Amino acid sequence: MKRMLTLAAVPALILAAGTGYAASPGGEPTDRAEMQSFMSADMSIGDAVSKAEAQGGKAVSAEWTLEQDGSAGYEVEIADASGGTKTLFVNASDGSVMAAPESNDDHEGSDGDGEEQND
């Protein structure tokens, strides 16, 4: 009988531990929090790409992001006619488009190619 009570408590402890964290120790949103925000968003990735392309250029890539300040939306990389690229953030709540905030994991090298530079 005592053994049954202990085993029955394990799933409850696992569930409680898994739901208690919305951010990792570094302050970054967890994958679970990011997925939940994505699933509840009204804007599709296609809508975000259309809004970003309306700023001039053609989308190269797009991905969902949940920022530390709680804003959620799509980061869309746009290529322009000159061959340059820029990353725009399309807010999923209000559809506003702005330059995406720089993050340390997007481009590690200073030349923007994503590769580390060894000087």
C-alpha positions, 0 to 999 in steps of 0.5 A: 500500500505504501509503495502504491502511494509513492508511485502515484505521487511521481507523475504529480511531481513531474507535472508540477516541475514541468509547469513551473518554469516559463523562462530558463535560468538565463532569462530566455523563454523556454522552448515550451513557452515559445511553443505555447505562444506560437500555438496561440498566435493569430498570425500565420508565418505567411502573413508575417512574410507578406508584411515583411516583404511589403517593406521591400525585398524578398523573404529568405527565411522566417522563424517564430520568436518569443522575446525576453520582454514577452513580445512574440512574432516572426523574425523574417530575413529579407534580401533586397535588390542590392544583395544585402539582407536585413532581419525584420520582426513582425509582431504577431499581436498588432502586425507592426514591422520593425528591425529585429533586435540583435541577438547573440545567437543570430550572427556570431561573426562581425561580418554577418555571415554567421561564422566566427572570425579569428583575428 
